[in-house]
């Protein structure tokens, strides 16, 4: 937790936040939906007690920032517009514009499959990409600022995950923490 010279309350807050984030991660893995929701809601509420304003989360890494905004949003401390404004200020959002749509196929076992050629323009935290897809695969990624992307492999993985989990591959969507947890 850093230096031993930190004030006791700062150390305590950091330990509490770390413990609650761990509990939140674990609660999302619990198979019983009601218990998972109860634990997640309790953890988010506790996070709001630690940091109750958007500005207090803006210096955090993207994942913590999104969890913090989710906590504030779930406790009704911020509106959707305030969340979008904070994401825009931080540049933490992933915006996807599908320029060539794919066809959705619902399988009998409940899985969703995509067919045909597709293309999307992506702005992931200021890194712009053109992604081409065929069926359920990403076939190519074109990036102007490869150096920035090379420094952030986690961001590319997150873009791929969000592209593959999308319920709709047409039009435009702003993918952020509010959209994920509704």
PyMOL CGO cylinders between C-alpha atoms (Angstrom):
from pymol import cmd
from pymol.cgo import CYLINDER

trace = [
    CYLINDER, 0.00, 0.00, 0.00, 2.93, 2.29, -0.44, 0.3, 1, 1, 1, 1, 1, 1,
    CYLINDER, 2.93, 2.29, -0.44, 4.88, 4.34, 2.02, 0.3, 1, 1, 1, 1, 1, 1,
    CYLINDER, 4.88, 4.34, 2.02, 4.77, 3.77, 5.76, 0.3, 1, 1, 1, 1, 1, 1,
    CYLINDER, 4.77, 3.77, 5.76, 4.57, 7.54, 6.20, 0.3, 1, 1, 1, 1, 1, 1,
    CYLINDER, 4.57, 7.54, 6.20, 0.98, 7.74, 4.94, 0.3, 1, 1, 1, 1, 1, 1,
    CYLINDER, 0.98, 7.74, 4.94, -1.61, 8.92, 7.46, 0.3, 1, 1, 1, 1, 1, 1,
    CYLINDER, -1.61, 8.92, 7.46, -3.50, 6.10, 9.15, 0.3, 1, 1, 1, 1, 1, 1,
    CYLINDER, -3.50, 6.10, 9.15, -6.89, 7.05, 7.62, 0.3, 1, 1, 1, 1, 1, 1,
    CYLINDER, -6.89, 7.05, 7.62, -5.44, 6.99, 4.08, 0.3, 1, 1, 1, 1, 1, 1,
    CYLINDER, -5.44, 6.99, 4.08, -3.98, 3.52, 4.70, 0.3, 1, 1, 1, 1, 1, 1,
    CYLINDER, -3.98, 3.52, 4.70, -7.27, 2.33, 6.19, 0.3, 1, 1, 1, 1, 1, 1,
    CYLINDER, -7.27, 2.33, 6.19, -9.29, 3.68, 3.23, 0.3, 1, 1, 1, 1, 1, 1,
    CYLINDER, -9.29, 3.68, 3.23, -6.93, 2.01, 0.76, 0.3, 1, 1, 1, 1, 1, 1,
    CYLINDER, -6.93, 2.01, 0.76, -7.17, -1.32, 2.58, 0.3, 1, 1, 1, 1, 1, 1,
    CYLINDER, -7.17, -1.32, 2.58, -10.97, -1.07, 2.78, 0.3, 1, 1, 1, 1, 1, 1,
    CYLINDER, -10.97, -1.07, 2.78, -11.27, -0.18, -0.91, 0.3, 1, 1, 1, 1, 1, 1,
    CYLINDER, -11.27, -0.18, -0.91, -8.99, -3.04, -1.92, 0.3, 1, 1, 1, 1, 1, 1,
    CYLINDER, -8.99, -3.04, -1.92, -10.95, -5.50, 0.24, 0.3, 1, 1, 1, 1, 1, 1,
    CYLINDER, -10.95, -5.50, 0.24, -14.30, -4.32, -1.19, 0.3, 1, 1, 1, 1, 1, 1,
    CYLINDER, -14.30, -4.32, -1.19, -13.03, -4.54, -4.77, 0.3, 1, 1, 1, 1, 1, 1,
    CYLINDER, -13.03, -4.54, -4.77, -11.91, -8.11, -4.07, 0.3, 1, 1, 1, 1, 1, 1,
    CYLINDER, -11.91, -8.11, -4.07, -15.31, -8.92, -2.57, 0.3, 1, 1, 1, 1, 1, 1,
    CYLINDER, -15.31, -8.92, -2.57, -17.01, -7.38, -5.61, 0.3, 1, 1, 1, 1, 1, 1,
    CYLINDER, -17.01, -7.38, -5.61, -14.89, -9.47, -7.98, 0.3, 1, 1, 1, 1, 1, 1,
    CYLINDER, -14.89, -9.47, -7.98, -15.66, -12.61, -5.98, 0.3, 1, 1, 1, 1, 1, 1,
    CYLINDER, -15.66, -12.61, -5.98, -19.36, -11.81, -5.71, 0.3, 1, 1, 1, 1, 1, 1,
    CYLINDER, -19.36, -11.81, -5.71, -19.65, -11.59, -9.49, 0.3, 1, 1, 1, 1, 1, 1,
    CYLINDER, -19.65, -11.59, -9.49, -18.35, -15.19, -9.68, 0.3, 1, 1, 1, 1, 1, 1,
    CYLINDER, -18.35, -15.19, -9.68, -20.98, -16.60, -7.27, 0.3, 1, 1, 1, 1, 1, 1,
    CYLINDER, -20.98, -16.60, -7.27, -23.42, -18.80, -9.23, 0.3, 1, 1, 1, 1, 1, 1,
    CYLINDER, -23.42, -18.80, -9.23, -26.55, -17.99, -7.16, 0.3, 1, 1, 1, 1, 1, 1,
    CYLINDER, -26.55, -17.99, -7.16, -27.96, -14.86, -8.78, 0.3, 1, 1, 1, 1, 1, 1,
    CYLINDER, -27.96, -14.86, -8.78, -29.80, -13.44, -5.73, 0.3, 1, 1, 1, 1, 1, 1,
    CYLINDER, -29.80, -13.44, -5.73, -26.77, -13.77, -3.46, 0.3, 1, 1, 1, 1, 1, 1,
    CYLINDER, -26.77, -13.77, -3.46, -24.49, -12.34, -6.17, 0.3, 1, 1, 1, 1, 1, 1,
    CYLINDER, -24.49, -12.34, -6.17, -26.73, -9.30, -6.59, 0.3, 1, 1, 1, 1, 1, 1,
    CYLINDER, -26.73, -9.30, -6.59, -26.99, -8.76, -2.82, 0.3, 1, 1, 1, 1, 1, 1,
    CYLINDER, -26.99, -8.76, -2.82, -23.22, -8.94, -2.31, 0.3, 1, 1, 1, 1, 1, 1,
    CYLINDER, -23.22, -8.94, -2.31, -22.45, -6.79, -5.34, 0.3, 1, 1, 1, 1, 1, 1,
    CYLINDER, -22.45, -6.79, -5.34, -24.97, -4.15, -4.22, 0.3, 1, 1, 1, 1, 1, 1,
    CYLINDER, -24.97, -4.15, -4.22, -23.53, -4.15, -0.70, 0.3, 1, 1, 1, 1, 1, 1,
    CYLINDER, -23.53, -4.15, -0.70, -19.96, -3.77, -2.02, 0.3, 1, 1, 1, 1, 1, 1,
    CYLINDER, -19.96, -3.77, -2.02, -20.97, -0.96, -4.37, 0.3, 1, 1, 1, 1, 1, 1,
    CYLINDER, -20.97, -0.96, -4.37, -22.71, 0.83, -1.52, 0.3, 1, 1, 1, 1, 1, 1,
    CYLINDER, -22.71, 0.83, -1.52, -19.57, 0.52, 0.63, 0.3, 1, 1, 1, 1, 1, 1,
    CYLINDER, -19.57, 0.52, 0.63, -17.47, 1.94, -2.21, 0.3, 1, 1, 1, 1, 1, 1,
    CYLINDER, -17.47, 1.94, -2.21, -19.81, 4.95, -2.33, 0.3, 1, 1, 1, 1, 1, 1,
    CYLINDER, -19.81, 4.95, -2.33, -19.17, 5.50, 1.36, 0.3, 1, 1, 1, 1, 1, 1,
    CYLINDER, -19.17, 5.50, 1.36, -15.43, 5.72, 0.64, 0.3, 1, 1, 1, 1, 1, 1,
    CYLINDER, -15.43, 5.72, 0.64, -15.68, 7.99, -2.41, 0.3, 1, 1, 1, 1, 1, 1,
    CYLINDER, -15.68, 7.99, -2.41, -19.01, 9.66, -2.98, 0.3, 1, 1, 1, 1, 1, 1,
    CYLINDER, -19.01, 9.66, -2.98, -18.12, 12.00, -5.87, 0.3, 1, 1, 1, 1, 1, 1,
    CYLINDER, -18.12, 12.00, -5.87, -17.06, 11.36, -9.48, 0.3, 1, 1, 1, 1, 1, 1,
    CYLINDER, -17.06, 11.36, -9.48, -13.97, 13.55, -9.06, 0.3, 1, 1, 1, 1, 1, 1,
    CYLINDER, -13.97, 13.55, -9.06, -12.65, 11.19, -6.38, 0.3, 1, 1, 1, 1, 1, 1,
    CYLINDER, -12.65, 11.19, -6.38, -12.56, 8.31, -8.90, 0.3, 1, 1, 1, 1, 1, 1,
    CYLINDER, -12.56, 8.31, -8.90, -11.04, 10.18, -11.86, 0.3, 1, 1, 1, 1, 1, 1,
    CYLINDER, -11.04, 10.18, -11.86, -7.42, 9.52, -10.86, 0.3, 1, 1, 1, 1, 1, 1,
    CYLINDER, -7.42, 9.52, -10.86, -7.98, 5.73, -10.75, 0.3, 1, 1, 1, 1, 1, 1,
    CYLINDER, -7.98, 5.73, -10.75, -7.13, 3.24, -13.52, 0.3, 1, 1, 1, 1, 1, 1,
    CYLINDER, -7.13, 3.24, -13.52, -9.93, 2.53, -16.02, 0.3, 1, 1, 1, 1, 1, 1,
    CYLINDER, -9.93, 2.53, -16.02, -11.30, -0.60, -14.31, 0.3, 1, 1, 1, 1, 1, 1,
    CYLINDER, -11.30, -0.60, -14.31, -11.47, 1.07, -10.89, 0.3, 1, 1, 1, 1, 1, 1,
    CYLINDER, -11.47, 1.07, -10.89, -12.92, 4.19, -12.51, 0.3, 1, 1, 1, 1, 1, 1,
    CYLINDER, -12.92, 4.19, -12.51, -15.72, 2.16, -14.12, 0.3, 1, 1, 1, 1, 1, 1,
    CYLINDER, -15.72, 2.16, -14.12, -16.45, 0.29, -10.88, 0.3, 1, 1, 1, 1, 1, 1,
    CYLINDER, -16.45, 0.29, -10.88, -16.52, 3.60, -9.01, 0.3, 1, 1, 1, 1, 1, 1,
    CYLINDER, -16.52, 3.60, -9.01, -18.95, 5.12, -11.52, 0.3, 1, 1, 1, 1, 1, 1,
    CYLINDER, -18.95, 5.12, -11.52, -21.07, 1.98, -11.33, 0.3, 1, 1, 1, 1, 1, 1,
    CYLINDER, -21.07, 1.98, -11.33, -21.14, 2.30, -7.54, 0.3, 1, 1, 1, 1, 1, 1,
    CYLINDER, -21.14, 2.30, -7.54, -22.19, 5.96, -7.71, 0.3, 1, 1, 1, 1, 1, 1,
    CYLINDER, -22.19, 5.96, -7.71, -24.78, 5.18, -10.39, 0.3, 1, 1, 1, 1, 1, 1,
    CYLINDER, -24.78, 5.18, -10.39, -26.26, 2.22, -8.51, 0.3, 1, 1, 1, 1, 1, 1,
    CYLINDER, -26.26, 2.22, -8.51, -26.57, 4.33, -5.34, 0.3, 1, 1, 1, 1, 1, 1,
    CYLINDER, -26.57, 4.33, -5.34, -28.31, 7.09, -7.35, 0.3, 1, 1, 1, 1, 1, 1,
    CYLINDER, -28.31, 7.09, -7.35, -25.54, 9.61, -6.58, 0.3, 1, 1, 1, 1, 1, 1,
    CYLINDER, -25.54, 9.61, -6.58, -25.02, 10.46, -10.28, 0.3, 1, 1, 1, 1, 1, 1,
    CYLINDER, -25.02, 10.46, -10.28, -27.20, 10.58, -13.36, 0.3, 1, 1, 1, 1, 1, 1,
    CYLINDER, -27.20, 10.58, -13.36, -26.56, 8.85, -16.68, 0.3, 1, 1, 1, 1, 1, 1,
    CYLINDER, -26.56, 8.85, -16.68, -25.55, 12.20, -18.18, 0.3, 1, 1, 1, 1, 1, 1,
    CYLINDER, -25.55, 12.20, -18.18, -23.00, 12.79, -15.41, 0.3, 1, 1, 1, 1, 1, 1,
    CYLINDER, -23.00, 12.79, -15.41, -21.53, 9.33, -15.98, 0.3, 1, 1, 1, 1, 1, 1,
    CYLINDER, -21.53, 9.33, -15.98, -21.22, 9.93, -19.74, 0.3, 1, 1, 1, 1, 1, 1,
    CYLINDER, -21.22, 9.93, -19.74, -19.61, 13.33, -19.07, 0.3, 1, 1, 1, 1, 1, 1,
    CYLINDER, -19.61, 13.33, -19.07, -17.09, 11.76, -16.66, 0.3, 1, 1, 1, 1, 1, 1,
    CYLINDER, -17.09, 11.76, -16.66, -16.26, 9.02, -19.16, 0.3, 1, 1, 1, 1, 1, 1,
    CYLINDER, -16.26, 9.02, -19.16, -15.75, 11.62, -21.87, 0.3, 1, 1, 1, 1, 1, 1,
    CYLINDER, -15.75, 11.62, -21.87, -13.52, 13.76, -19.62, 0.3, 1, 1, 1, 1, 1, 1,
    CYLINDER, -13.52, 13.76, -19.62, -11.38, 10.77, -18.69, 0.3, 1, 1, 1, 1, 1, 1,
    CYLINDER, -11.38, 10.77, -18.69, -11.50, 9.32, -22.20, 0.3, 1, 1, 1, 1, 1, 1,
    CYLINDER, -11.50, 9.32, -22.20, -12.41, 5.96, -20.69, 0.3, 1, 1, 1, 1, 1, 1,
    CYLINDER, -12.41, 5.96, -20.69, -15.25, 5.04, -23.01, 0.3, 1, 1, 1, 1, 1, 1,
    CYLINDER, -15.25, 5.04, -23.01, -15.14, 2.64, -25.91, 0.3, 1, 1, 1, 1, 1, 1,
    CYLINDER, -15.14, 2.64, -25.91, -17.27, 3.90, -28.80, 0.3, 1, 1, 1, 1, 1, 1,
    CYLINDER, -17.27, 3.90, -28.80, -18.19, 1.47, -31.57, 0.3, 1, 1, 1, 1, 1, 1,
    CYLINDER, -18.19, 1.47, -31.57, -19.76, 2.42, -34.91, 0.3, 1, 1, 1, 1, 1, 1,
    CYLINDER, -19.76, 2.42, -34.91, -20.71, -0.52, -37.13, 0.3, 1, 1, 1, 1, 1, 1,
    CYLINDER, -20.71, -0.52, -37.13, -20.22, 0.60, -40.74, 0.3, 1, 1, 1, 1, 1, 1,
    CYLINDER, -20.22, 0.60, -40.74, -20.98, -2.81, -42.22, 0.3, 1, 1, 1, 1, 1, 1,
    CYLINDER, -20.98, -2.81, -42.22, -23.59, -4.81, -40.36, 0.3, 1, 1, 1, 1, 1, 1,
    CYLINDER, -23.59, -4.81, -40.36, -23.62, -8.55, -39.75, 0.3, 1, 1, 1, 1, 1, 1,
    CYLINDER, -23.62, -8.55, -39.75, -26.63, -10.84, -39.60, 0.3, 1, 1, 1, 1, 1, 1,
    CYLINDER, -26.63, -10.84, -39.60, -27.62, -12.30, -36.24, 0.3, 1, 1, 1, 1, 1, 1,
    CYLINDER, -27.62, -12.30, -36.24, -28.43, -16.02, -36.02, 0.3, 1, 1, 1, 1, 1, 1,
    CYLINDER, -28.43, -16.02, -36.02, -30.00, -17.43, -32.84, 0.3, 1, 1, 1, 1, 1, 1,
    CYLINDER, -30.00, -17.43, -32.84, -29.01, -21.07, -32.33, 0.3, 1, 1, 1, 1, 1, 1,
    CYLINDER, -29.01, -21.07, -32.33, -31.35, -23.62, -30.76, 0.3, 1, 1, 1, 1, 1, 1,
    CYLINDER, -31.35, -23.62, -30.76, -29.14, -23.93, -27.68, 0.3, 1, 1, 1, 1, 1, 1,
    CYLINDER, -29.14, -23.93, -27.68, -29.56, -20.22, -26.96, 0.3, 1, 1, 1, 1, 1, 1,
    CYLINDER, -29.56, -20.22, -26.96, -26.20, -19.08, -28.33, 0.3, 1, 1, 1, 1, 1, 1,
    CYLINDER, -26.20, -19.08, -28.33, -25.96, -16.09, -30.64, 0.3, 1, 1, 1, 1, 1, 1,
    CYLINDER, -25.96, -16.09, -30.64, -23.90, -16.32, -33.81, 0.3, 1, 1, 1, 1, 1, 1,
    CYLINDER, -23.90, -16.32, -33.81, -23.04, -13.65, -36.38, 0.3, 1, 1, 1, 1, 1, 1,
    CYLINDER, -23.04, -13.65, -36.38, -22.74, -14.33, -40.11, 0.3, 1, 1, 1, 1, 1, 1,
    CYLINDER, -22.74, -14.33, -40.11, -21.39, -12.36, -43.03, 0.3, 1, 1, 1, 1, 1, 1,
    CYLINDER, -21.39, -12.36, -43.03, -18.73, -9.70, -43.34, 0.3, 1, 1, 1, 1, 1, 1,
    CYLINDER, -18.73, -9.70, -43.34, -18.78, -6.81, -40.89, 0.3, 1, 1, 1, 1, 1, 1,
    CYLINDER, -18.78, -6.81, -40.89, -16.76, -3.72, -40.14, 0.3, 1, 1, 1, 1, 1, 1,
    CYLINDER, -16.76, -3.72, -40.14, -16.59, -1.39, -37.16, 0.3, 1, 1, 1, 1, 1, 1,
    CYLINDER, -16.59, -1.39, -37.16, -14.87, 1.89, -36.41, 0.3, 1, 1, 1, 1, 1, 1,
    CYLINDER, -14.87, 1.89, -36.41, -13.74, 1.96, -32.79, 0.3, 1, 1, 1, 1, 1, 1,
    CYLINDER, -13.74, 1.96, -32.79, -12.54, 4.80, -30.58, 0.3, 1, 1, 1, 1, 1, 1,
    CYLINDER, -12.54, 4.80, -30.58, -11.09, 3.18, -27.47, 0.3, 1, 1, 1, 1, 1, 1,
    CYLINDER, -11.09, 3.18, -27.47, -9.86, 5.81, -25.04, 0.3, 1, 1, 1, 1, 1, 1,
    CYLINDER, -9.86, 5.81, -25.04, -8.64, 7.98, -27.94, 0.3, 1, 1, 1, 1, 1, 1,
    CYLINDER, -8.64, 7.98, -27.94, -7.07, 5.12, -29.94, 0.3, 1, 1, 1, 1, 1, 1,
    CYLINDER, -7.07, 5.12, -29.94, -8.92, 4.82, -33.24, 0.3, 1, 1, 1, 1, 1, 1,
    CYLINDER, -8.92, 4.82, -33.24, -9.23, 1.45, -35.00, 0.3, 1, 1, 1, 1, 1, 1,
    CYLINDER, -9.23, 1.45, -35.00, -10.94, -0.12, -37.99, 0.3, 1, 1, 1, 1, 1, 1,
    CYLINDER, -10.94, -0.12, -37.99, -11.91, -3.71, -37.25, 0.3, 1, 1, 1, 1, 1, 1,
    CYLINDER, -11.91, -3.71, -37.25, -13.08, -6.17, -39.89, 0.3, 1, 1, 1, 1, 1, 1,
    CYLINDER, -13.08, -6.17, -39.89, -15.04, -9.28, -38.98, 0.3, 1, 1, 1, 1, 1, 1,
    CYLINDER, -15.04, -9.28, -38.98, -16.20, -12.40, -40.76, 0.3, 1, 1, 1, 1, 1, 1,
    CYLINDER, -16.20, -12.40, -40.76, -18.83, -14.50, -39.06, 0.3, 1, 1, 1, 1, 1, 1,
    CYLINDER, -18.83, -14.50, -39.06, -17.80, -14.79, -35.38, 0.3, 1, 1, 1, 1, 1, 1,
    CYLINDER, -17.80, -14.79, -35.38, -14.15, -13.89, -36.00, 0.3, 1, 1, 1, 1, 1, 1,
    CYLINDER, -14.15, -13.89, -36.00, -12.19, -10.68, -36.10, 0.3, 1, 1, 1, 1, 1, 1,
    CYLINDER, -12.19, -10.68, -36.10, -10.12, -10.86, -39.29, 0.3, 1, 1, 1, 1, 1, 1,
    CYLINDER, -10.12, -10.86, -39.29, -8.15, -7.61, -39.23, 0.3, 1, 1, 1, 1, 1, 1,
    CYLINDER, -8.15, -7.61, -39.23, -7.42, -4.58, -37.10, 0.3, 1, 1, 1, 1, 1, 1,
    CYLINDER, -7.42, -4.58, -37.10, -6.05, -1.35, -38.59, 0.3, 1, 1, 1, 1, 1, 1,
    CYLINDER, -6.05, -1.35, -38.59, -4.61, 1.20, -36.17, 0.3, 1, 1, 1, 1, 1, 1,
    CYLINDER, -4.61, 1.20, -36.17, -2.97, 4.54, -37.01, 0.3, 1, 1, 1, 1, 1, 1,
    CYLINDER, -2.97, 4.54, -37.01, -1.26, 4.93, -33.65, 0.3, 1, 1, 1, 1, 1, 1,
    CYLINDER, -1.26, 4.93, -33.65, 0.08, 1.42, -33.11, 0.3, 1, 1, 1, 1, 1, 1,
    CYLINDER, 0.08, 1.42, -33.11, 2.60, 2.57, -30.50, 0.3, 1, 1, 1, 1, 1, 1,
    CYLINDER, 2.60, 2.57, -30.50, -0.21, 3.74, -28.18, 0.3, 1, 1, 1, 1, 1, 1,
    CYLINDER, -0.21, 3.74, -28.18, -2.07, 0.46, -28.64, 0.3, 1, 1, 1, 1, 1, 1,
    CYLINDER, -2.07, 0.46, -28.64, 1.07, -1.60, -28.05, 0.3, 1, 1, 1, 1, 1, 1,
    CYLINDER, 1.07, -1.60, -28.05, 1.36, 0.08, -24.65, 0.3, 1, 1, 1, 1, 1, 1,
    CYLINDER, 1.36, 0.08, -24.65, -2.24, -0.94, -23.84, 0.3, 1, 1, 1, 1, 1, 1,
    CYLINDER, -2.24, -0.94, -23.84, -2.79, -4.62, -24.79, 0.3, 1, 1, 1, 1, 1, 1,
    CYLINDER, -2.79, -4.62, -24.79, -5.53, -4.80, -22.13, 0.3, 1, 1, 1, 1, 1, 1,
    CYLINDER, -5.53, -4.80, -22.13, -7.50, -2.22, -24.10, 0.3, 1, 1, 1, 1, 1, 1,
    CYLINDER, -7.50, -2.22, -24.10, -7.41, -4.30, -27.29, 0.3, 1, 1, 1, 1, 1, 1,
    CYLINDER, -7.41, -4.30, -27.29, -8.56, -7.37, -25.36, 0.3, 1, 1, 1, 1, 1, 1,
    CYLINDER, -8.56, -7.37, -25.36, -11.43, -5.34, -23.87, 0.3, 1, 1, 1, 1, 1, 1,
    CYLINDER, -11.43, -5.34, -23.87, -12.45, -4.07, -27.33, 0.3, 1, 1, 1, 1, 1, 1,
    CYLINDER, -12.45, -4.07, -27.33, -12.49, -7.64, -28.68, 0.3, 1, 1, 1, 1, 1, 1,
    CYLINDER, -12.49, -7.64, -28.68, -14.50, -8.87, -25.70, 0.3, 1, 1, 1, 1, 1, 1,
    CYLINDER, -14.50, -8.87, -25.70, -17.07, -6.11, -26.09, 0.3, 1, 1, 1, 1, 1, 1,
    CYLINDER, -17.07, -6.11, -26.09, -17.33, -6.60, -29.85, 0.3, 1, 1, 1, 1, 1, 1,
    CYLINDER, -17.33, -6.60, -29.85, -17.95, -10.32, -29.42, 0.3, 1, 1, 1, 1, 1, 1,
    CYLINDER, -17.95, -10.32, -29.42, -20.47, -9.91, -26.60, 0.3, 1, 1, 1, 1, 1, 1,
    CYLINDER, -20.47, -9.91, -26.60, -22.58, -7.27, -28.33, 0.3, 1, 1, 1, 1, 1, 1,
    CYLINDER, -22.58, -7.27, -28.33, -26.27, -8.06, -28.61, 0.3, 1, 1, 1, 1, 1, 1,
    CYLINDER, -26.27, -8.06, -28.61, -26.53, -5.90, -31.71, 0.3, 1, 1, 1, 1, 1, 1,
    CYLINDER, -26.53, -5.90, -31.71, -23.98, -5.31, -34.45, 0.3, 1, 1, 1, 1, 1, 1,
    CYLINDER, -23.98, -5.31, -34.45, -25.62, -2.43, -36.22, 0.3, 1, 1, 1, 1, 1, 1,
    CYLINDER, -25.62, -2.43, -36.22, -25.62, 1.32, -35.81, 0.3, 1, 1, 1, 1, 1, 1,
    CYLINDER, -25.62, 1.32, -35.81, -23.62, 3.03, -33.10, 0.3, 1, 1, 1, 1, 1, 1,
    CYLINDER, -23.62, 3.03, -33.10, -23.11, 2.31, -29.45, 0.3, 1, 1, 1, 1, 1, 1,
    CYLINDER, -23.11, 2.31, -29.45, -21.24, 3.88, -26.57, 0.3, 1, 1, 1, 1, 1, 1,
    CYLINDER, -21.24, 3.88, -26.57, -19.95, 1.05, -24.43, 0.3, 1, 1, 1, 1, 1, 1,
    CYLINDER, -19.95, 1.05, -24.43, -19.27, 2.11, -20.89, 0.3, 1, 1, 1, 1, 1, 1,
    CYLINDER, -19.27, 2.11, -20.89, -19.88, 0.93, -17.36, 0.3, 1, 1, 1, 1, 1, 1,
    CYLINDER, -19.88, 0.93, -17.36, -23.49, 2.14, -17.28, 0.3, 1, 1, 1, 1, 1, 1,
    CYLINDER, -23.49, 2.14, -17.28, -24.39, 0.18, -20.40, 0.3, 1, 1, 1, 1, 1, 1,
    CYLINDER, -24.39, 0.18, -20.40, -22.65, -2.92, -19.04, 0.3, 1, 1, 1, 1, 1, 1,
    CYLINDER, -22.65, -2.92, -19.04, -24.46, -3.09, -15.73, 0.3, 1, 1, 1, 1, 1, 1,
    CYLINDER, -24.46, -3.09, -15.73, -28.05, -2.16, -16.65, 0.3, 1, 1, 1, 1, 1, 1,
]
cmd.load_cgo(trace, "trace")
